[in-house]
């Protein structure tokens, strides 16, 4: 009886004094990136001969060359709840806020037509910015490049690239098949909140695009900037 009681005491003591098992190591997993995360912006400015100047087309999120690997295109579009707008734009695709007064003169098509709805649903929806902040970002981006630096005339492509307050590696020139300027694009970096910051070199996806950089891909020796005025009003 005494031996059985002693064995029971020893067993209980052993159970209560055994060292705890080492903790299981924890590994922190980083949150996966958003499927629509992008690397930089392309600020697209249309050349308007009748206005003798550049007017806003849009501020477009773009993937870096690395990010675009395995994707159907080099940019995100119609993101989140705006996916249906790719097939048909309706009232649910609209930004729901007015175009800021300071932006309106530089983006008349945003005010007079449906371009604001298209640009917001296709491009702005792929950013972290609210509609009002996206419009403000477009205005801020235009101020970065000083887009009033161009006048009608006949230019070498390099001269056009040098005409703005950004490095020429951040400028792409859109031309039609006749080497007439249609659009100028500016590659801009962004911060963690998707606000555009300063110029950044354009990626190969952009510089090799016939749409974005046709003056170069069409090997234009001279580029015609159409218009009859010699200075902006």
C-alpha beads as a LAMMPS data file, in Angstrom:
LAMMPS data file: protein, C-alpha beads

233 atoms
232 bonds

1 atom types
1 bond types

-500.0 500.0 xlo xhi
-500.0 500.0 ylo yhi
-500.0 500.0 zlo zhi

Masses

1 110.0

Atoms # bond

1 1 1 0.000 0.000 0.000
2 1 1 2.804 2.361 0.938
3 1 1 4.667 1.532 -2.272
4 1 1 1.569 2.219 -4.368
5 1 1 1.005 5.573 -2.618
6 1 1 4.654 6.554 -3.092
7 1 1 4.461 5.737 -6.803
8 1 1 1.355 7.875 -7.145
9 1 1 3.051 10.860 -5.424
10 1 1 6.122 10.574 -7.677
11 1 1 3.945 10.390 -10.801
12 1 1 1.987 13.505 -9.793
13 1 1 5.188 15.423 -8.979
14 1 1 6.702 14.487 -12.316
15 1 1 3.595 15.616 -14.197
16 1 1 3.487 19.015 -12.484
17 1 1 7.201 19.789 -12.760
18 1 1 7.948 18.626 -16.304
19 1 1 9.355 21.494 -18.435
20 1 1 6.872 23.024 -20.829
21 1 1 7.129 22.113 -24.469
22 1 1 8.950 24.724 -26.568
23 1 1 6.590 27.147 -28.296
24 1 1 5.758 26.492 -31.891
25 1 1 7.563 29.066 -34.051
26 1 1 5.231 31.622 -35.685
27 1 1 5.896 32.836 -39.173
28 1 1 4.377 36.135 -40.189
29 1 1 3.002 36.063 -43.701
30 1 1 2.930 39.310 -45.597
31 1 1 -0.423 40.264 -47.017
32 1 1 -0.571 39.318 -50.684
33 1 1 -0.431 42.303 -53.032
34 1 1 -3.616 43.513 -54.601
35 1 1 -4.192 41.872 -57.976
36 1 1 -4.488 45.386 -59.386
37 1 1 -1.410 46.856 -57.645
38 1 1 0.556 48.931 -60.145
39 1 1 3.943 50.600 -60.342
40 1 1 3.574 54.043 -61.892
41 1 1 1.292 56.424 -63.756
42 1 1 1.183 57.565 -67.348
43 1 1 -0.246 61.072 -67.561
44 1 1 -1.743 61.301 -71.056
45 1 1 -2.246 64.759 -72.553
46 1 1 -4.040 65.108 -75.896
47 1 1 -2.850 67.739 -78.368
48 1 1 -5.821 69.906 -79.399
49 1 1 -5.030 71.975 -82.528
50 1 1 -8.148 74.131 -82.123
51 1 1 -7.146 74.990 -78.563
52 1 1 -3.479 75.371 -79.478
53 1 1 -2.473 73.259 -76.513
54 1 1 -2.500 70.076 -74.506
55 1 1 -5.621 68.898 -72.732
56 1 1 -6.040 66.106 -70.222
57 1 1 -6.813 62.647 -71.497
58 1 1 -6.201 60.771 -68.272
59 1 1 -3.948 59.620 -65.459
60 1 1 -3.417 55.943 -66.138
61 1 1 -2.092 53.321 -63.709
62 1 1 0.514 51.101 -65.371
63 1 1 2.273 47.927 -64.375
64 1 1 6.045 47.825 -64.434
65 1 1 7.562 45.495 -67.000
66 1 1 8.037 42.909 -64.240
67 1 1 4.498 43.296 -62.892
68 1 1 3.023 42.861 -66.360
69 1 1 4.508 39.405 -66.846
70 1 1 1.722 36.857 -67.325
71 1 1 -1.002 39.525 -67.499
72 1 1 -3.237 40.139 -70.514
73 1 1 -2.189 43.814 -70.665
74 1 1 0.369 46.191 -69.177
75 1 1 -2.161 48.118 -67.103
76 1 1 -5.142 47.433 -64.834
77 1 1 -8.577 48.592 -65.903
78 1 1 -12.203 48.627 -64.721
79 1 1 -11.333 47.403 -61.258
80 1 1 -13.510 46.142 -58.422
81 1 1 -17.177 47.045 -58.605
82 1 1 -16.563 48.903 -61.864
83 1 1 -15.795 45.730 -63.838
84 1 1 -19.196 45.862 -65.543
85 1 1 -18.387 49.314 -66.949
86 1 1 -16.058 47.726 -69.494
87 1 1 -19.074 46.369 -71.376
88 1 1 -21.448 49.285 -70.876
89 1 1 -21.009 52.515 -68.950
90 1 1 -24.087 53.554 -67.035
91 1 1 -24.800 55.922 -64.169
92 1 1 -23.157 53.557 -61.684
93 1 1 -19.841 54.102 -63.490
94 1 1 -19.808 57.854 -62.833
95 1 1 -17.406 59.272 -60.240
96 1 1 -20.256 60.932 -58.365
97 1 1 -18.369 64.177 -57.788
98 1 1 -17.986 67.241 -60.034
99 1 1 -14.785 67.957 -61.882
100 1 1 -12.853 70.548 -59.831
101 1 1 -13.004 74.065 -61.213
102 1 1 -9.224 74.304 -61.505
103 1 1 -9.127 71.125 -63.579
104 1 1 -12.043 71.926 -65.889
105 1 1 -10.146 74.280 -68.292
106 1 1 -7.480 71.604 -68.782
107 1 1 -10.058 68.836 -69.205
108 1 1 -13.018 70.287 -71.144
109 1 1 -14.026 66.832 -72.403
110 1 1 -14.477 65.791 -68.789
111 1 1 -17.085 68.503 -68.338
112 1 1 -18.763 68.570 -71.746
113 1 1 -18.963 64.835 -72.361
114 1 1 -18.610 61.498 -70.612
115 1 1 -14.826 61.327 -70.477
116 1 1 -14.777 61.868 -66.714
117 1 1 -16.974 58.798 -66.224
118 1 1 -14.861 56.723 -68.595
119 1 1 -11.534 57.763 -67.109
120 1 1 -12.714 57.226 -63.546
121 1 1 -14.315 53.820 -64.135
122 1 1 -11.512 52.493 -66.353
123 1 1 -8.456 53.968 -64.649
124 1 1 -9.287 55.761 -61.403
125 1 1 -11.087 52.705 -60.046
126 1 1 -7.775 50.839 -60.076
127 1 1 -6.177 53.250 -57.595
128 1 1 -6.634 53.682 -53.868
129 1 1 -7.891 57.217 -54.449
130 1 1 -11.444 58.423 -54.007
131 1 1 -12.900 60.180 -57.078
132 1 1 -12.268 63.701 -55.762
133 1 1 -8.708 62.745 -54.840
134 1 1 -8.168 61.185 -58.258
135 1 1 -9.194 64.404 -59.999
136 1 1 -6.934 66.376 -57.665
137 1 1 -4.093 63.989 -58.484
138 1 1 -4.619 64.607 -62.201
139 1 1 -4.342 68.347 -61.663
140 1 1 -1.229 67.940 -59.517
141 1 1 0.357 65.716 -62.173
142 1 1 -0.257 68.325 -64.883
143 1 1 1.501 70.942 -62.767
144 1 1 4.501 68.610 -62.408
145 1 1 5.114 68.501 -66.170
146 1 1 4.341 72.159 -67.002
147 1 1 2.210 71.114 -69.942
148 1 1 1.892 74.588 -71.505
149 1 1 5.409 74.377 -72.970
150 1 1 4.425 73.345 -76.509
151 1 1 3.366 75.333 -79.590
152 1 1 2.453 74.357 -83.165
153 1 1 5.342 73.735 -85.518
154 1 1 7.674 71.144 -86.951
155 1 1 9.971 69.412 -84.461
156 1 1 12.571 66.718 -84.154
157 1 1 11.264 64.147 -81.665
158 1 1 14.136 64.849 -79.277
159 1 1 13.219 68.547 -79.201
160 1 1 9.671 67.679 -78.195
161 1 1 10.942 65.445 -75.408
162 1 1 13.143 68.286 -74.138
163 1 1 10.288 70.801 -74.129
164 1 1 8.978 69.903 -70.679
165 1 1 10.185 70.182 -67.112
166 1 1 10.853 66.442 -66.835
167 1 1 13.655 64.184 -68.120
168 1 1 13.172 63.063 -71.712
169 1 1 13.232 59.433 -70.538
170 1 1 9.890 60.169 -68.861
171 1 1 8.258 61.506 -72.056
172 1 1 6.567 59.492 -74.801
173 1 1 5.193 60.978 -78.005
174 1 1 2.003 59.727 -79.627
175 1 1 1.840 60.199 -83.414
176 1 1 -0.456 58.996 -86.169
177 1 1 0.894 57.210 -89.247
178 1 1 1.728 60.595 -90.820
179 1 1 3.937 61.684 -87.901
180 1 1 1.394 64.214 -86.708
181 1 1 1.365 64.623 -82.946
182 1 1 -1.773 63.366 -81.226
183 1 1 -0.754 62.957 -77.592
184 1 1 2.130 63.297 -75.170
185 1 1 2.565 61.004 -72.184
186 1 1 4.557 61.530 -69.006
187 1 1 5.614 58.648 -66.752
188 1 1 5.251 59.558 -63.079
189 1 1 6.162 57.662 -59.923
190 1 1 3.642 57.296 -57.110
191 1 1 3.651 57.034 -53.344
192 1 1 2.216 54.238 -51.216
193 1 1 -1.218 55.892 -51.287
194 1 1 -1.193 56.127 -55.110
195 1 1 -0.623 59.877 -55.282
196 1 1 1.610 60.767 -58.250
197 1 1 4.987 62.192 -57.312
198 1 1 7.894 63.021 -59.611
199 1 1 8.897 61.791 -63.065
200 1 1 10.200 58.261 -63.531
201 1 1 11.671 56.596 -66.646
202 1 1 9.025 55.036 -68.853
203 1 1 9.024 51.263 -69.086
204 1 1 9.574 49.237 -72.226
205 1 1 5.867 48.427 -72.282
206 1 1 5.203 52.149 -72.763
207 1 1 8.099 53.125 -75.019
208 1 1 7.391 50.235 -77.410
209 1 1 3.689 51.084 -77.717
210 1 1 2.543 52.399 -81.101
211 1 1 -0.258 54.217 -79.315
212 1 1 1.764 55.849 -76.558
213 1 1 5.034 56.408 -78.416
214 1 1 4.137 56.247 -82.103
215 1 1 6.408 59.139 -83.064
216 1 1 9.323 56.918 -82.075
217 1 1 8.023 53.483 -83.091
218 1 1 7.101 54.905 -86.522
219 1 1 10.652 56.290 -86.783
220 1 1 9.459 59.842 -87.424
221 1 1 12.382 62.102 -88.342
222 1 1 10.163 65.171 -87.873
223 1 1 6.906 65.562 -85.971
224 1 1 4.169 67.980 -86.982
225 1 1 2.388 69.738 -84.143
226 1 1 -0.742 71.035 -85.913
227 1 1 -2.429 74.360 -85.211
228 1 1 -2.527 77.898 -86.524
229 1 1 -1.684 79.843 -83.379
230 1 1 1.856 80.498 -82.219
231 1 1 1.157 80.893 -78.524
232 1 1 -1.509 79.869 -76.103
233 1 1 -4.048 82.546 -75.199

Bonds

1 1 1 2
2 1 2 3
3 1 3 4
4 1 4 5
5 1 5 6
6 1 6 7
7 1 7 8
8 1 8 9
9 1 9 10
10 1 10 11
11 1 11 12
12 1 12 13
13 1 13 14
14 1 14 15
15 1 15 16
16 1 16 17
17 1 17 18
18 1 18 19
19 1 19 20
20 1 20 21
21 1 21 22
22 1 22 23
23 1 23 24
24 1 24 25
25 1 25 26
26 1 26 27
27 1 27 28
28 1 28 29
29 1 29 30
30 1 30 31
31 1 31 32
32 1 32 33
33 1 33 34
34 1 34 35
35 1 35 36
36 1 36 37
37 1 37 38
38 1 38 39
39 1 39 40
40 1 40 41
41 1 41 42
42 1 42 43
43 1 43 44
44 1 44 45
45 1 45 46
46 1 46 47
47 1 47 48
48 1 48 49
49 1 49 50
50 1 50 51
51 1 51 52
52 1 52 53
53 1 53 54
54 1 54 55
55 1 55 56
56 1 56 57
57 1 57 58
58 1 58 59
59 1 59 60
60 1 60 61
61 1 61 62
62 1 62 63
63 1 63 64
64 1 64 65
65 1 65 66
66 1 66 67
67 1 67 68
68 1 68 69
69 1 69 70
70 1 70 71
71 1 71 72
72 1 72 73
73 1 73 74
74 1 74 75
75 1 75 76
76 1 76 77
77 1 77 78
78 1 78 79
79 1 79 80
80 1 80 81
81 1 81 82
82 1 82 83
83 1 83 84
84 1 84 85
85 1 85 86
86 1 86 87
87 1 87 88
88 1 88 89
89 1 89 90
90 1 90 91
91 1 91 92
92 1 92 93
93 1 93 94
94 1 94 95
95 1 95 96
96 1 96 97
97 1 97 98
98 1 98 99
99 1 99 100
100 1 100 101
101 1 101 102
102 1 102 103
103 1 103 104
104 1 104 105
105 1 105 106
106 1 106 107
107 1 107 108
108 1 108 109
109 1 109 110
110 1 110 111
111 1 111 112
112 1 112 113
113 1 113 114
114 1 114 115
115 1 115 116
116 1 116 117
117 1 117 118
118 1 118 119
119 1 119 120
120 1 120 121
121 1 121 122
122 1 122 123
123 1 123 124
124 1 124 125
125 1 125 126
126 1 126 127
127 1 127 128
128 1 128 129
129 1 129 130
130 1 130 131
131 1 131 132
132 1 132 133
133 1 133 134
134 1 134 135
135 1 135 136
136 1 136 137
137 1 137 138
138 1 138 139
139 1 139 140
140 1 140 141
141 1 141 142
142 1 142 143
143 1 143 144
144 1 144 145
145 1 145 146
146 1 146 147
147 1 147 148
148 1 148 149
149 1 149 150
150 1 150 151
151 1 151 152
152 1 152 153
153 1 153 154
154 1 154 155
155 1 155 156
156 1 156 157
157 1 157 158
158 1 158 159
159 1 159 160
160 1 160 161
161 1 161 162
162 1 162 163
163 1 163 164
164 1 164 165
165 1 165 166
166 1 166 167
167 1 167 168
168 1 168 169
169 1 169 170
170 1 170 171
171 1 171 172
172 1 172 173
173 1 173 174
174 1 174 175
175 1 175 176
176 1 176 177
177 1 177 178
178 1 178 179
179 1 179 180
180 1 180 181
181 1 181 182
182 1 182 183
183 1 183 184
184 1 184 185
185 1 185 186
186 1 186 187
187 1 187 188
188 1 188 189
189 1 189 190
190 1 190 191
191 1 191 192
192 1 192 193
193 1 193 194
194 1 194 195
195 1 195 196
196 1 196 197
197 1 197 198
198 1 198 199
199 1 199 200
200 1 200 201
201 1 201 202
202 1 202 203
203 1 203 204
204 1 204 205
205 1 205 206
206 1 206 207
207 1 207 208
208 1 208 209
209 1 209 210
210 1 210 211
211 1 211 212
212 1 212 213
213 1 213 214
214 1 214 215
215 1 215 216
216 1 216 217
217 1 217 218
218 1 218 219
219 1 219 220
220 1 220 221
221 1 221 222
222 1 222 223
223 1 223 224
224 1 224 225
225 1 225 226
226 1 226 227
227 1 227 228
228 1 228 229
229 1 229 230
230 1 230 231
231 1 231 232
232 1 232 233
